[in-house]
Structure formats: C-alpha cells, structure tokens
Amino acid sequence: MRRLPTGLLFAMPALVVMTMLIAYPVVYTGILSVTDADGAFTGAENFRDVLAARVTPKAFQNTLWWVGGSIVFQIILGTATAILLNQKFPGRGIVRSIAVIPWVVPGIVAATTWAWMFHTEFGIINYMMTSSGVADAPIGWLTNRHTVMPAMIAINIWKLFPFVAIMVLAGLQSIPNDLYEAARVDGASFWDETWHVTLPQVRPVLIAVTLLLVIWALNHITTIYAITKGGPANLTLITPIQIFKLGFEQFQFNQAAALSVIFFTVAMVIVALYIRFLAQGGEIAK
C-alpha cells in the first residue's frame, strides 16, 4: 500500500476543515438553486424567478454604487491619511493609534452609533448643521432618496479607510530615502514627491488593497442592514441583503440560493477580470 506524502498528512486536517466549511456549503447551495422546497429538480426556474423580480435590477444597481463609491473614497482618503501619518510631527504615535479606531470598532456598534448621529430629530449631525446655520431645517438623511445611499457609503468609507491607511503606511516605510533626496536635489516639491515617488512605489499595495476592498464590499451587509434593512423603498437594498431577506425572512431558500449563485458568478468574473488586467499590465509580477 502506497503511503501518503508527509506534507499531505500534515495538511489533511486543514483540508478536511476547508472542505466542510467551504466546499460543502458551495455544493449544497448549487443543489438548492436547481431544486424546489421538496427537493424536486426544477432546472433554471429559480434563476428565472429571481431575475424576473423587479427588485433584482435595482439591487444590482445599488450594489455597484455601494461598491464603487465606497472603494474610490476609501482609497483616496486612506492613501492621503497614510502620507500624512508618515510625516514627522509631535505625537505621531498617538495620532496613528487614534486613526485606526474606526476600523477596530465592531460593525454593529458603528452602524448603531451612526444611525443615531444621522437621526432626523435627535441626531448630532442635524443639530450641528441647524445650530450653525448650515441648514435651515433638519435633513432626513436616512429617509430622503437623495441622501440615504450616500450616507451608507460615507459610513462604510469611515469604517474601512483606516485599513487602507495602515497598509499604505506599511508600504511607505519600505521606500528608500534616497529617492526622496534625489527628488529634492532636482527641486521637487512635496506634491511632486507624492505623485512621482510615493504613489508609484506603493502601487502594488494599492492594487492588493483594492482587490480586498472589492471582495469585502460585495459581501458586506452589516452597515446597511443594521440601519435601513435595505429601505426606504429599496433605495439601499444591495444584492447580499436581497439574498438574506429571501432566505431568512421570506424563507425562499431555493430562490436565495439561485441568486447567490448568480451573484457569486458575477463577483468571480469581476475579480478574474481585475487579476487578468493586472497580469497583462505586469502589475502582479511587480
């Protein structure tokens, strides 16, 4: 009898756990998506039903807005914060510690706190705006169709921009000082150094961080569900919340599984295209 390689034996417990936690749920979700509540095979019926629902295109559109709006500003704000925190100034260690607080705060705690801050009547944001004369009347941040999704995106930006800042700050520490000294000799300003030295050097970090942010944003429901549950009038309904509601509120597990398969496929295509684009540009090799 042929013995298994020693390395495989050591890896076997991890492989078993991964199979139980990942492979089995994925396969079972696929089975649910093509069957009905009695387990009978229905083919693509569940897929047709979820795609025909009027709320599905709206949820996809909201998801694109949610992911795109969050990531763009998370990258910009996080990178700017990292560059500032990389400068030498008194109390830099304390400021760095304070900057990561939004990231370490539990998601449900952050969502509840922001929900009260955005409250129309009792929120501190409206109080500050009306008392300072910026607004004549309280704004319904979580009820107005023009402000509710931007408010959700703003909370998500606040929550995750410290992660970008930490990762970029780590990349900044590895940039040789010789590059900055050479730039200063050539008369480069702070902005010239940032654009021509700092950003090109941290580009690999930004690429990896962007991929992580895309994956997290596509799967994140805590902020929106805790505050609006996808409302009002589905204005903040994103596909992950639609899946959750189908499965655990309406108990339509088969349709929820079908929508999960569709969403998973779309997400994998986006990630694959992103990785392929980077590979063609040589960014991965760098």
N, C-alpha and C positions, 0 to 999 in steps of 0.2 A: 504493500500500500504506500502510495506516494505521500510524503509528509508536506504539509503546507509550509511555505516560507515563514521564517521567524517574524519578519516585518508584518506579514499579513495577519499572523496570530495576534500580534500586539495591537494592530489596527482593528481587529474584528469587533471588540466591544463598541468602539466608536461607530463602526459601520452599521452594526445592529441598531444602535440608538438612532442614527440618522435615518435608517430605513423606517423605523417605527414613527418618528416624528415628522418626516418629510415625505418619503416615498408613498407610504400607505395613505395619508390624507389626500395626496395629489391624485392617486389612482382612484380612491373612493369618490372624490369629487367628480372625476371624469365619468364614473359609473352613474352617479346621481344625475348628471346633466343629460343623460340619454335614456332615463327611465322615469316612470311616474311614481306616485306615492305608494303604489302596490308593488313596485319593483318590475313592472312590465316595460319592455323596451318600446320607446316612443320615437327613436331617431332624433331628428332635428326639431321636433315640435317645441321643446322648451326653449331652444335658441330663437325660434321664430316668435314665440310669445314675448320674450323679454326685449327683443329688438323692435317688436311692433308697439310696445308700450310707449306712450307719448313722453313719459318722464325720462326714458333712457337717453335720447339725444341730448336733452338738457343736462343730465348728469355728466355725460361725457364732456360737454362744453364747459361746464363748471369745473370739472377735473383739470382740463387743460389750463384754464385761467388760474386755478388754485396752484398747480404745479409750476407753471411758467412765472406767474407773478411772485411767488414765494422765492424761487431759486434765484432769479435775477437780482433781487434786492438783498437776499442773504449773502450772495457772493460779493456784491458791491460793498455792502456795509461791513461784512466780516473782513474783507481784504483791507478796507480803509482803517478799521479798528486795529488790525494786526500791525499795519505800518506805523500807526500812532503809538501803539504799545511797544514797538521795537525801538522807539527813541529813548534817549536817556533823560530822565527828569526825576525830581524828588518824589518818593512814594510810588514808584513804578510798580513795585511788587504788590502793594495794596490795591492799586487800580486794576492790575491784572486779575487779582482774585475777585474783585467786585464784578468785573466784566463777564465772568463765567457763570454768575448767579442765574441768569435766565435759563441756561442750558441744564443746570442741575436741579432746578425746581421741577417737581413731578408735574406731568402734563395736566392731570385733572385739577391740581391745585392752581396752576397757572390759568387754565380755562375758567375756573370759577371766579378767580380774582378779577380777570379781565371782563367777565360778564357783568360784575358789579360796577367796575370802572366805566363801562360803556352804557350802563343803565340810563334810560331816558330821564327819569326824575331824580334818582338818588346818586347817579354816577359822578365821580370826581371830575371826569373829563368835561362833561357838560357844565358842571359847577364852575370850573376854572374858565371855560370859554365864555359863559354868560357874565360872570363877575368881572372879567377883564374887558368886556365889551366886544370880544371877537365874534360872538354870536348873539343875536337878539333874543332867541328862544332856544330851549333845549332841542338837540338833534336826536332823532330816533336811530341811533347807529345800528341797532340790531333789528329794526323793523322797516327801515327805508330800503327800497330795492337798489338804490344807488350807493349805499354805504355799507350794507351788511357784508357782502363778499370782500370788499377792500378791508373792512375791519378784521375779518377772519385771516386774511393774508397778512395784515400787519402784526397780528398776534403770532402767527407762525414765523414771520421774519424775526420778531423779538426773541422767540424761543430758540431758534437754531443759528442765528448769526454768530453767537459766541463759539460754536463748534468750528465754523469756518475760520474765525479769528485764531483759534488755538492751532489749527492745522497749518494755516498760512504762517503764523508766528514761528512755528517749528521749522518751516521751510526757510524763513528769513534768517534763522540762526546759522544755517549752513552756507550762506552766501559769503564768499571771501571778501574781506575788507579791501583787498587790492583793487577790486572792480570799482568800488566807490571812490577810492583815492585816485584812480586813473580818470574817472569821470570828473572829479573836482579839478584835477590838473587841466583838463580840457575846458574848464569853465562851465560845467553843467550845473544847473540849478537843482533844487530839491525835486521839482516836478520832472525834470529831465532824468534824474537818477531813478525816480519811481517808474517812469514809462519805459526807459531803455535798459535799466539794470534790474530793478526789483521784480517787475511783473514777468519778464521773460524767464527769470530764474525760478520763480515759484509757479510757473505754468504747469508743470507736472502735478504739483499738489492741487492746484485748482481743478485740473481735469479729473483727478480721483475724487475730490470732494464733490464736484458737480454730479458725478455718477451716483455717489451715495445719497445726495440730496434728492435726486430724481426718484430713486428707489424708495426712500423714506416718505417722500411727499405722496407718491402713488398709493402707499399703504396706510397713511396716517388718517385717523378719523377722530382722535380724542378731542381736539380743539373744537371742531365744528359740531360734533355730536353732543358734546357736553354743554354747548352754549345755545345752539339753534336747532339741533337734531335735523339739519338739512333745510329748515324753513328760513324765513316765511315764504310760503308758496313755492317751495323747492328752489329758492334762489341760491341757497348754499348747499344743495344736495349734490354730492360727488358720488362717483360710482361705488367706491368702497362702502359708503353709508347706504346706498341703494341695495347693495348685496346684503348688508347686515339687516336692513329692515325686511327684505324679502324672506330671509331665513329665520330671524329670531323675533320678529314682530308679526309678520303675516304667515309664518310657518310654511312658506312655499319653498321648501328646501331644494327641490329639483330645479326650479327656475333660478334660485340663488346660485346653485352650482353651475348652471349653464352660463349665467352672467359672469361668474368667477372665471370660468374657462376662457370666455371672450376677453375679459379684462386682463387675465394673465398672459394671453397670447399677444395682445396689443402691447403690454408692458415689455414683454420679452423682445418683441420686434423693435421697439424704441431703444432698448438697451443694446441689442445686437447692432443696430444701425450706428449708434453712438460709438461703440467699440470698433466697428469696421471703419468708420470715418477716421478715428484716431490712428488705427493701424495703417491706413493708406497715407495719412499725413506724417507717419513716423513718430507720432507722439508717444505711443506705447513703448517703443524701443528706447526712447529717451528716458 
